[in-house]
Protein backbone atom coordinates (compact mmCIF):
# COMPACT_ATOMS: atom_id res chain seq x y z
CA UNK A 1 0.00 0.00 0.00
CA UNK A 2 2.93 2.32 0.43
CA UNK A 3 3.87 1.32 -3.07
CA UNK A 4 0.32 1.99 -4.26
CA UNK A 5 0.40 5.45 -2.64
CA UNK A 6 3.78 6.14 -4.25
CA UNK A 7 2.46 5.05 -7.66
CA UNK A 8 -0.62 7.30 -7.27
CA UNK A 9 1.59 10.25 -6.30
CA UNK A 10 3.88 9.63 -9.31
CA UNK A 11 0.86 9.40 -11.62
CA UNK A 12 -0.47 12.70 -10.24
CA UNK A 13 2.96 14.30 -10.64
CA UNK A 14 3.19 13.09 -14.24
CA UNK A 15 -0.32 14.38 -14.97
CA UNK A 16 0.53 17.80 -13.41
CA UNK A 17 3.78 18.02 -15.43
CA UNK A 18 1.84 17.26 -18.61
CA UNK A 19 -0.65 20.05 -17.78
CA UNK A 20 2.22 22.50 -17.15
CA UNK A 21 3.86 21.50 -20.44
CA UNK A 22 0.55 21.93 -22.30
CA UNK A 23 0.05 25.37 -20.68
CA UNK A 24 3.57 26.43 -21.65
CA UNK A 25 2.95 25.33 -25.25
CA UNK A 26 -0.36 27.21 -25.35
CA UNK A 27 1.21 30.44 -24.09
CA UNK A 28 4.40 30.26 -26.14
CA UNK A 29 5.04 33.27 -28.41
CA UNK A 30 3.92 32.47 -31.92
CA UNK A 31 4.74 34.31 -35.11
CA UNK A 32 1.49 34.87 -36.95
CA UNK A 33 0.84 36.87 -40.10
CA UNK A 34 -1.96 39.35 -39.67
CA UNK A 35 -3.13 41.98 -42.13
CA UNK A 36 -5.44 44.69 -40.84
CA UNK A 37 -7.20 46.95 -43.28
CA UNK A 38 -8.89 50.27 -42.74
CA UNK A 39 -10.48 52.96 -44.83
CA UNK A 40 -7.98 55.56 -46.01
CA UNK A 41 -7.79 58.80 -44.07
CA UNK A 42 -7.40 61.84 -46.28
CA UNK A 43 -5.94 64.91 -44.62
CA UNK A 44 -5.84 68.12 -46.56
CA UNK A 45 -3.63 70.86 -45.15
CA UNK A 46 -4.58 74.30 -46.38
CA UNK A 47 -2.67 77.50 -45.92
CA UNK A 48 -4.06 79.49 -43.03
CA UNK A 49 -6.23 82.37 -44.15
CA UNK A 50 -6.30 84.76 -41.20
CA UNK A 51 -4.22 85.69 -38.13
CA UNK A 52 -4.39 88.49 -35.57
CA UNK A 53 -2.58 90.42 -32.88
CA UNK A 54 -4.38 91.89 -29.89
CA UNK A 55 -3.45 94.81 -27.65
CA UNK A 56 -5.67 95.40 -24.61
CA UNK A 57 -5.92 99.00 -23.38
CA UNK A 58 -4.43 99.86 -19.96
CA UNK A 59 -2.12 96.81 -20.13
CA UNK A 60 -5.20 94.60 -19.90
CA UNK A 61 -6.27 95.71 -16.43
CA UNK A 62 -9.74 97.06 -15.77
CA UNK A 63 -12.26 97.46 -12.96
CA UNK A 64 -15.20 95.22 -12.25
CA UNK A 65 -18.38 96.74 -13.66
CA UNK A 66 -16.50 98.51 -16.45
CA UNK A 67 -15.44 97.88 -20.04
CA UNK A 68 -12.02 97.18 -21.57
CA UNK A 69 -11.21 97.84 -25.22
CA UNK A 70 -8.92 95.48 -27.04
CA UNK A 71 -7.43 96.64 -30.33
CA UNK A 72 -7.31 93.69 -32.72
CA UNK A 73 -5.26 93.85 -35.92
CA UNK A 74 -6.39 91.29 -38.49
CA UNK A 75 -4.08 89.96 -41.20
CA UNK A 76 -5.54 88.01 -44.10
CA UNK A 77 -3.33 85.57 -46.01
CA UNK A 78 -3.24 83.67 -49.30
CA UNK A 79 -5.63 85.91 -51.17
CA UNK A 80 -8.38 85.80 -48.55
CA UNK A 81 -10.24 89.11 -48.56
CA UNK A 82 -13.53 88.18 -46.91
CA UNK A 83 -15.08 89.14 -43.58
CA UNK A 84 -13.64 87.94 -40.30
CA UNK A 85 -15.37 87.36 -36.97
CA UNK A 86 -13.43 88.57 -33.90
CA UNK A 87 -14.39 87.21 -30.48
CA UNK A 88 -13.14 86.71 -26.92
CA UNK A 89 -12.55 83.21 -25.59
CA UNK A 90 -11.62 82.25 -22.04
CA UNK A 91 -11.94 79.49 -19.47
CA UNK A 92 -15.52 78.46 -18.72
CA UNK A 93 -14.60 78.82 -15.05
CA UNK A 94 -14.36 82.61 -15.42
CA UNK A 95 -17.73 84.19 -14.64
CA UNK A 96 -19.06 87.61 -15.61
CA UNK A 97 -16.58 88.42 -18.40
CA UNK A 98 -18.14 88.85 -21.84
CA UNK A 99 -17.72 90.48 -25.22
CA UNK A 100 -20.02 90.63 -28.21
CA UNK A 101 -18.30 89.29 -31.33
CA UNK A 102 -17.31 91.94 -33.87
CA UNK A 103 -17.25 91.48 -37.65
CA UNK A 104 -14.31 92.91 -39.57
CA UNK A 105 -15.68 93.32 -43.07
CA UNK A 106 -13.66 92.94 -46.25
CA UNK A 107 -10.84 95.48 -46.26
CA UNK A 108 -11.19 96.23 -42.51
CA UNK A 109 -7.95 95.30 -40.75
CA UNK A 110 -8.44 96.80 -37.26
CA UNK A 111 -11.39 96.46 -34.89
CA UNK A 112 -12.08 97.22 -31.24
CA UNK A 113 -13.38 94.34 -29.13
CA UNK A 114 -15.21 95.63 -26.04
CA UNK A 115 -14.91 93.33 -23.05
CA UNK A 116 -17.29 93.83 -20.15
CA UNK A 117 -16.74 92.77 -16.55
CA UNK A 118 -19.93 92.51 -14.49
CA UNK A 119 -19.77 93.93 -10.97
CA UNK A 120 -19.80 90.36 -9.62
CA UNK A 121 -17.35 88.95 -12.19
CA UNK A 122 -14.41 86.78 -11.27
CA UNK A 123 -11.69 89.05 -9.89
CA UNK A 124 -8.09 88.66 -10.98
CA UNK A 125 -6.37 87.26 -14.04
CA UNK A 126 -8.77 85.95 -16.68
CA UNK A 127 -7.38 82.47 -17.33
CA UNK A 128 -6.79 81.18 -20.83
CA UNK A 129 -8.01 84.42 -22.39
CA UNK A 130 -7.51 84.90 -26.10
CA UNK A 131 -8.91 86.75 -29.07
CA UNK A 132 -10.08 84.44 -31.84
CA UNK A 133 -10.47 85.51 -35.44
CA UNK A 134 -12.24 83.26 -37.90
CA UNK A 135 -13.20 83.37 -41.52
CA UNK A 136 -14.41 81.03 -44.20
CA UNK A 137 -12.68 80.16 -47.44
CA UNK A 138 -13.36 76.61 -48.62
CA UNK A 139 -14.06 75.75 -44.99
CA UNK A 140 -13.72 77.42 -41.59
CA UNK A 141 -10.33 78.76 -40.51
CA UNK A 142 -9.50 80.44 -37.22
CA UNK A 143 -6.55 81.71 -35.26
CA UNK A 144 -6.12 82.67 -31.60
CA UNK A 145 -3.95 85.35 -30.03
CA UNK A 146 -3.38 84.95 -26.28
CA UNK A 147 -3.99 88.05 -24.17
CA UNK A 148 -3.26 88.95 -20.57
CA UNK A 149 -6.24 90.63 -18.96
CA UNK A 150 -7.04 91.16 -15.30
CA UNK A 151 -10.04 92.52 -13.40
CA UNK A 152 -9.62 94.53 -10.19
CA UNK A 153 -12.01 95.91 -7.59
CA UNK A 154 -13.27 99.45 -8.25
DAWO-V530492 format. One record per backbone hydrogen bond with DSSP energy under -0.5 kcal/mol. CO is the residue of the C=O (numbers start at 1). NH is the residue of the N-H. Records with the same first field share a line. If there is no record, write none. Layout:
BEGIN
CO: NH / NH
END
This chain:
BEGIN
1: 5
2: 6
3: 7
4: 8
5: 9
6: 10
7: 11
8: 12
9: 13
10: 14
11: 15
12: 16
13: 17
14: 18
15: 19
16: 20
17: 21
18: 22
19: 23
20: 24
21: 25
22: 26
23: 27
24: 28
25: 28
30: 32
32: 34
34: 36
40: 42
41: 43
42: 44
43: 45
44: 46
49: 77
51: 75
53: 73
55: 71
56: 59
57: 60
58: 61
60: 150
62: 152
63: 66
66: 117
68: 115
69: 57 / 71
70: 72 / 113
71: 55 / 73
72: 74 / 111
73: 53
75: 51
77: 80
84: 104
85: 134
86: 102
87: 132
89: 130
91: 94
93: 95
95: 122
96: 98 / 118
98: 116
102: 86 / 104
103: 105
104: 84
105: 108
107: 109
109: 74
111: 72 / 113
112: 114
113: 70 / 115
114: 100
115: 68
116: 98 / 118
117: 65
118: 121
124: 151
125: 127
126: 129
127: 91
129: 147
130: 89 / 132
131: 145
132: 87
133: 143
134: 85
135: 141
139: 137
141: 135
143: 133
145: 131
147: 149
149: 126
150: 62
151: 124
152: 64
END
